[in-house]
């Protein structure tokens, strides 16, 4: 999980640096396409049966949520909108709060007052951090949209994973994202062909995107979610360090206050759900 945070920080840093030369839509396409290329050996090894799906409509909607999520993220941290990496990471933690709302609305999950209360407290943290009364920047709005869309993708994965293997969902997500983003990449194709160094950095960016995702899934699959989830918050000090060293910027005090509230709320939700799950297992025994 710690390695996932470090690799993800490299990913968003490269995204921000490269956005000063290339449009974020162009970079978002290559992130999806490189991820798809990395999964080709898996398809060749396991055969085309790995692509078999049962809920094509939901898979398409899930891919649209995921595509919009990382595309909005690319634009949020881009040189054009200039949201600091640490602030983007802080806002991204709100996705757990959006998942609670979407799970209740879309999946009809029963959400108790503990979870609703923590969710409301978390959203209060978002308001404190973003200071809407002072006017929201476009970068902040894009980061919030990215968190919401990512939450939509996570919520639908809960449904799709009942009938599909994770690797199948991953392949289809990157395949459909590549198709959906191709027109934008063609439209935003740079006037000058990227140099070999540029292609190398774009390739590294895409590989880090896939690597961070794999390490996160791998960590959650072999460890206790209640212990590992808080480690994901290491992304914030990692991103703040990059902001300080490379971009000579640090988040304001309200960002830290709001982030502390969001982390506390999401940690409470995670720990309580894990405790309830264990209690149900003990009852089953």
One Martini backbone bead per residue (centre of mass of N, CA, C, O) as a GRO file, in nm:
protein
  285
    1UNK     BB    1   0.057   0.063  -0.020
    2UNK     BB    2   0.304   0.249  -0.005
    3UNK     BB    3   0.396   0.197  -0.298
    4UNK     BB    4   0.139   0.302  -0.429
    5UNK     BB    5   0.169   0.595  -0.331
    6UNK     BB    6   0.443   0.649  -0.471
    7UNK     BB    7   0.360   0.581  -0.765
    8UNK     BB    8   0.121   0.778  -0.779
    9UNK     BB    9   0.293   1.032  -0.735
   10UNK     BB   10   0.455   1.001  -0.993
   11UNK     BB   11   0.216   1.010  -1.185
   12UNK     BB   12   0.106   1.300  -1.114
   13UNK     BB   13   0.371   1.444  -1.167
   14UNK     BB   14   0.399   1.371  -1.468
   15UNK     BB   15   0.130   1.492  -1.549
   16UNK     BB   16   0.198   1.785  -1.471
   17UNK     BB   17   0.456   1.822  -1.638
   18UNK     BB   18   0.337   1.730  -1.924
   19UNK     BB   19   0.100   1.954  -1.935
   20UNK     BB   20   0.300   2.184  -2.041
   21UNK     BB   21   0.303   2.025  -2.344
   22UNK     BB   22   0.030   1.860  -2.301
   23UNK     BB   23  -0.272   1.754  -2.323
   24UNK     BB   24  -0.462   1.582  -2.097
   25UNK     BB   25  -0.619   1.413  -2.310
   26UNK     BB   26  -0.370   1.287  -2.440
   27UNK     BB   27  -0.260   1.156  -2.174
   28UNK     BB   28  -0.508   0.984  -2.099
   29UNK     BB   29  -0.494   0.794  -2.336
   30UNK     BB   30  -0.207   0.676  -2.275
   31UNK     BB   31  -0.276   0.558  -2.005
   32UNK     BB   32  -0.484   0.350  -2.118
   33UNK     BB   33  -0.316   0.217  -2.349
   34UNK     BB   34  -0.079   0.115  -2.177
   35UNK     BB   35  -0.251  -0.059  -1.991
   36UNK     BB   36  -0.351  -0.242  -2.218
   37UNK     BB   37  -0.073  -0.343  -2.319
   38UNK     BB   38   0.004  -0.483  -2.044
   39UNK     BB   39  -0.250  -0.699  -2.074
   40UNK     BB   40  -0.190  -0.876  -2.325
   41UNK     BB   41  -0.036  -1.123  -2.200
   42UNK     BB   42  -0.286  -1.221  -2.044
   43UNK     BB   43  -0.458  -1.286  -2.292
   44UNK     BB   44  -0.257  -1.486  -2.426
   45UNK     BB   45  -0.246  -1.685  -2.183
   46UNK     BB   46  -0.584  -1.714  -2.125
   47UNK     BB   47  -0.747  -1.601  -2.342
   48UNK     BB   48  -1.059  -1.486  -2.466
   49UNK     BB   49  -1.231  -1.574  -2.214
   50UNK     BB   50  -1.149  -1.320  -2.035
   51UNK     BB   51  -1.366  -1.130  -2.208
   52UNK     BB   52  -1.607  -1.241  -2.079
   53UNK     BB   53  -1.943  -1.113  -2.045
   54UNK     BB   54  -2.273  -1.015  -1.873
   55UNK     BB   55  -2.258  -0.672  -1.830
   56UNK     BB   56  -2.217  -0.445  -2.063
   57UNK     BB   57  -2.359  -0.190  -1.959
   58UNK     BB   58  -2.211  -0.164  -1.684
   59UNK     BB   59  -1.925  -0.163  -1.801
   60UNK     BB   60  -1.959   0.098  -1.959
   61UNK     BB   61  -2.033   0.283  -1.722
   62UNK     BB   62  -1.780   0.224  -1.556
   63UNK     BB   63  -1.582   0.331  -1.774
   64UNK     BB   64  -1.691   0.618  -1.781
   65UNK     BB   65  -1.629   0.688  -1.493
   66UNK     BB   66  -1.322   0.624  -1.503
   67UNK     BB   67  -1.248   0.812  -1.735
   68UNK     BB   68  -1.347   1.076  -1.605
   69UNK     BB   69  -1.178   1.059  -1.351
   70UNK     BB   70  -0.884   1.072  -1.484
   71UNK     BB   71  -0.937   1.318  -1.665
   72UNK     BB   72  -1.003   1.524  -1.446
   73UNK     BB   73  -0.735   1.483  -1.300
   74UNK     BB   74  -0.550   1.585  -1.523
   75UNK     BB   75  -0.676   1.873  -1.534
   76UNK     BB   76  -0.643   1.962  -1.237
   77UNK     BB   77  -0.304   1.930  -1.241
   78UNK     BB   78  -0.256   2.107  -1.454
   79UNK     BB   79  -0.115   2.392  -1.581
   80UNK     BB   80  -0.393   2.528  -1.640
   81UNK     BB   81  -0.514   2.486  -1.322
   82UNK     BB   82  -0.298   2.430  -1.077
   83UNK     BB   83  -0.333   2.198  -0.880
   84UNK     BB   84  -0.212   2.079  -0.618
   85UNK     BB   85  -0.126   1.766  -0.531
   86UNK     BB   86  -0.217   1.769  -0.234
   87UNK     BB   87  -0.506   1.873  -0.288
   88UNK     BB   88  -0.593   1.648  -0.475
   89UNK     BB   89  -0.553   1.417  -0.271
   90UNK     BB   90  -0.744   1.524  -0.056
   91UNK     BB   91  -1.000   1.519  -0.235
   92UNK     BB   92  -0.986   1.210  -0.313
   93UNK     BB   93  -1.084   1.103  -0.027
   94UNK     BB   94  -1.399   1.162  -0.088
   95UNK     BB   95  -1.487   0.898  -0.236
   96UNK     BB   96  -1.592   0.741   0.014
   97UNK     BB   97  -1.840   0.927   0.046
   98UNK     BB   98  -1.968   0.882  -0.234
   99UNK     BB   99  -2.006   0.576  -0.203
  100UNK     BB  100  -2.224   0.588   0.010
  101UNK     BB  101  -2.436   0.735  -0.162
  102UNK     BB  102  -2.437   0.541  -0.413
  103UNK     BB  103  -2.505   0.279  -0.260
  104UNK     BB  104  -2.786   0.380  -0.171
  105UNK     BB  105  -2.900   0.459  -0.460
  106UNK     BB  106  -2.800   0.209  -0.650
  107UNK     BB  107  -2.778  -0.054  -0.437
  108UNK     BB  108  -2.962  -0.032  -0.177
  109UNK     BB  109  -2.811   0.018   0.071
  110UNK     BB  110  -2.775  -0.005   0.410
  111UNK     BB  111  -2.751   0.301   0.596
  112UNK     BB  112  -2.640   0.407   0.876
  113UNK     BB  113  -2.598   0.662   1.104
  114UNK     BB  114  -2.294   0.641   1.127
  115UNK     BB  115  -2.227   0.672   0.822
  116UNK     BB  116  -2.383   0.931   0.768
  117UNK     BB  117  -2.238   1.104   0.977
  118UNK     BB  118  -1.950   1.069   0.863
  119UNK     BB  119  -2.019   1.182   0.584
  120UNK     BB  120  -2.103   1.468   0.674
  121UNK     BB  121  -1.834   1.535   0.806
  122UNK     BB  122  -1.664   1.498   0.552
  123UNK     BB  123  -1.808   1.723   0.384
  124UNK     BB  124  -1.727   1.945   0.577
  125UNK     BB  125  -1.426   1.913   0.510
  126UNK     BB  126  -1.454   1.996   0.216
  127UNK     BB  127  -1.556   2.284   0.272
  128UNK     BB  128  -1.312   2.377   0.435
  129UNK     BB  129  -1.099   2.324   0.212
  130UNK     BB  130  -1.245   2.485  -0.040
  131UNK     BB  131  -1.395   2.747   0.021
  132UNK     BB  132  -1.672   2.844  -0.140
  133UNK     BB  133  -1.710   3.147  -0.045
  134UNK     BB  134  -1.437   3.224  -0.224
  135UNK     BB  135  -1.433   3.033  -0.450
  136UNK     BB  136  -1.408   2.804  -0.706
  137UNK     BB  137  -1.191   2.638  -0.869
  138UNK     BB  138  -1.146   2.445  -1.143
  139UNK     BB  139  -0.958   2.241  -1.008
  140UNK     BB  140  -1.150   2.168  -0.774
  141UNK     BB  141  -1.392   2.075  -0.944
  142UNK     BB  142  -1.236   1.849  -1.092
  143UNK     BB  143  -1.158   1.689  -0.838
  144UNK     BB  144  -1.448   1.632  -0.747
  145UNK     BB  145  -1.532   1.489  -1.009
  146UNK     BB  146  -1.321   1.265  -0.986
  147UNK     BB  147  -1.421   1.147  -0.716
  148UNK     BB  148  -1.708   1.079  -0.810
  149UNK     BB  149  -1.636   0.894  -1.053
  150UNK     BB  150  -1.467   0.693  -0.892
  151UNK     BB  151  -1.701   0.609  -0.709
  152UNK     BB  152  -1.875   0.494  -0.937
  153UNK     BB  153  -1.676   0.272  -1.019
  154UNK     BB  154  -1.659   0.130  -0.743
  155UNK     BB  155  -1.961   0.063  -0.713
  156UNK     BB  156  -1.980  -0.116  -0.976
  157UNK     BB  157  -1.768  -0.326  -0.895
  158UNK     BB  158  -1.937  -0.459  -0.675
  159UNK     BB  159  -2.126  -0.586  -0.889
  160UNK     BB  160  -1.930  -0.710  -1.111
  161UNK     BB  161  -1.754  -0.902  -0.915
  162UNK     BB  162  -1.969  -1.134  -0.894
  163UNK     BB  163  -1.920  -1.218  -1.231
  164UNK     BB  164  -1.616  -1.105  -1.229
  165UNK     BB  165  -1.299  -1.065  -1.287
  166UNK     BB  166  -1.070  -0.829  -1.223
  167UNK     BB  167  -0.907  -0.856  -1.493
  168UNK     BB  168  -1.150  -0.817  -1.678
  169UNK     BB  169  -1.224  -0.531  -1.583
  170UNK     BB  170  -0.949  -0.404  -1.648
  171UNK     BB  171  -0.943  -0.454  -1.952
  172UNK     BB  172  -1.214  -0.314  -2.023
  173UNK     BB  173  -1.150  -0.038  -1.907
  174UNK     BB  174  -0.901   0.023  -2.097
  175UNK     BB  175  -1.036  -0.029  -2.367
  176UNK     BB  176  -1.271   0.180  -2.343
  177UNK     BB  177  -1.096   0.425  -2.275
  178UNK     BB  178  -0.940   0.429  -2.541
  179UNK     BB  179  -1.189   0.473  -2.720
  180UNK     BB  180  -1.308   0.730  -2.578
  181UNK     BB  181  -1.017   0.901  -2.604
  182UNK     BB  182  -0.928   0.912  -2.902
  183UNK     BB  183  -1.068   1.170  -3.013
  184UNK     BB  184  -0.924   1.360  -2.810
  185UNK     BB  185  -0.633   1.290  -2.896
  186UNK     BB  186  -0.663   1.385  -3.190
  187UNK     BB  187  -0.753   1.677  -3.126
  188UNK     BB  188  -0.489   1.709  -2.909
  189UNK     BB  189  -0.269   1.685  -3.095
  190UNK     BB  190   0.033   1.776  -3.138
  191UNK     BB  191   0.208   1.963  -3.359
  192UNK     BB  192   0.451   1.828  -3.229
  193UNK     BB  193   0.637   1.569  -3.210
  194UNK     BB  194   0.731   1.377  -2.979
  195UNK     BB  195   0.989   1.291  -2.820
  196UNK     BB  196   1.164   1.038  -2.686
  197UNK     BB  197   1.148   1.157  -2.402
  198UNK     BB  198   0.845   1.200  -2.398
  199UNK     BB  199   0.766   0.903  -2.444
  200UNK     BB  200   0.909   0.800  -2.192
  201UNK     BB  201   0.733   0.964  -1.988
  202UNK     BB  202   0.461   0.858  -2.083
  203UNK     BB  203   0.524   0.561  -2.028
  204UNK     BB  204   0.586   0.596  -1.727
  205UNK     BB  205   0.313   0.708  -1.650
  206UNK     BB  206   0.143   0.461  -1.736
  207UNK     BB  207   0.294   0.252  -1.561
  208UNK     BB  208   0.228   0.392  -1.288
  209UNK     BB  209  -0.075   0.369  -1.307
  210UNK     BB  210  -0.078   0.057  -1.307
  211UNK     BB  211   0.108   0.001  -1.064
  212UNK     BB  212  -0.061   0.143  -0.847
  213UNK     BB  213  -0.314  -0.031  -0.889
  214UNK     BB  214  -0.187  -0.308  -0.834
  215UNK     BB  215  -0.073  -0.253  -0.548
  216UNK     BB  216  -0.342  -0.192  -0.418
  217UNK     BB  217  -0.485  -0.462  -0.477
  218UNK     BB  218  -0.266  -0.642  -0.350
  219UNK     BB  219  -0.275  -0.527  -0.066
  220UNK     BB  220  -0.585  -0.580  -0.014
  221UNK     BB  221  -0.564  -0.903  -0.066
  222UNK     BB  222  -0.330  -0.956   0.187
  223UNK     BB  223  -0.482  -0.758   0.381
  224UNK     BB  224  -0.607  -0.542   0.614
  225UNK     BB  225  -0.821  -0.292   0.552
  226UNK     BB  226  -0.815  -0.137   0.831
  227UNK     BB  227  -0.497  -0.101   0.807
  228UNK     BB  228  -0.444  -0.005   0.501
  229UNK     BB  229  -0.615   0.245   0.434
  230UNK     BB  230  -0.455   0.465   0.601
  231UNK     BB  231  -0.191   0.438   0.424
  232UNK     BB  232  -0.305   0.597   0.178
  233UNK     BB  233  -0.250   0.884   0.323
  234UNK     BB  234   0.055   0.913   0.235
  235UNK     BB  235   0.004   1.078  -0.026
  236UNK     BB  236   0.003   1.359   0.100
  237UNK     BB  237   0.302   1.397   0.197
  238UNK     BB  238   0.421   1.322  -0.075
  239UNK     BB  239   0.290   1.554  -0.238
  240UNK     BB  240   0.394   1.787  -0.060
  241UNK     BB  241   0.693   1.736  -0.121
  242UNK     BB  242   0.675   1.786  -0.424
  243UNK     BB  243   0.562   2.072  -0.410
  244UNK     BB  244   0.812   2.186  -0.258
  245UNK     BB  245   1.050   2.090  -0.451
  246UNK     BB  246   0.922   2.161  -0.749
  247UNK     BB  247   0.679   2.406  -0.693
  248UNK     BB  248   0.686   2.585  -0.437
  249UNK     BB  249   0.436   2.447  -0.266
  250UNK     BB  250   0.171   2.484  -0.017
  251UNK     BB  251  -0.077   2.415   0.168
  252UNK     BB  252  -0.311   2.536   0.345
  253UNK     BB  253  -0.459   2.518   0.655
  254UNK     BB  254  -0.747   2.432   0.552
  255UNK     BB  255  -0.654   2.176   0.410
  256UNK     BB  256  -0.559   2.028   0.668
  257UNK     BB  257  -0.824   2.037   0.823
  258UNK     BB  258  -1.008   1.901   0.612
  259UNK     BB  259  -0.839   1.644   0.585
  260UNK     BB  260  -0.863   1.544   0.876
  261UNK     BB  261  -1.170   1.506   0.862
  262UNK     BB  262  -1.186   1.310   0.623
  263UNK     BB  263  -1.002   1.089   0.740
  264UNK     BB  264  -1.167   1.037   0.995
  265UNK     BB  265  -1.431   0.954   0.853
  266UNK     BB  266  -1.319   0.724   0.668
  267UNK     BB  267  -1.189   0.559   0.897
  268UNK     BB  268  -1.447   0.504   1.051
  269UNK     BB  269  -1.594   0.352   0.830
  270UNK     BB  270  -1.382   0.129   0.782
  271UNK     BB  271  -1.358   0.017   1.075
  272UNK     BB  272  -1.658  -0.044   1.126
  273UNK     BB  273  -1.709  -0.238   0.887
  274UNK     BB  274  -1.495  -0.443   0.972
  275UNK     BB  275  -1.623  -0.510   1.248
  276UNK     BB  276  -1.898  -0.606   1.138
  277UNK     BB  277  -1.788  -0.833   0.960
  278UNK     BB  278  -1.665  -1.001   1.189
  279UNK     BB  279  -1.927  -1.042   1.346
  280UNK     BB  280  -2.073  -1.201   1.122
  281UNK     BB  281  -1.870  -1.435   1.110
  282UNK     BB  282  -1.905  -1.529   1.404
  283UNK     BB  283  -2.206  -1.598   1.375
  284UNK     BB  284  -2.162  -1.818   1.154
  285UNK     BB  285  -1.990  -2.004   1.362
   0.00000   0.00000   0.00000
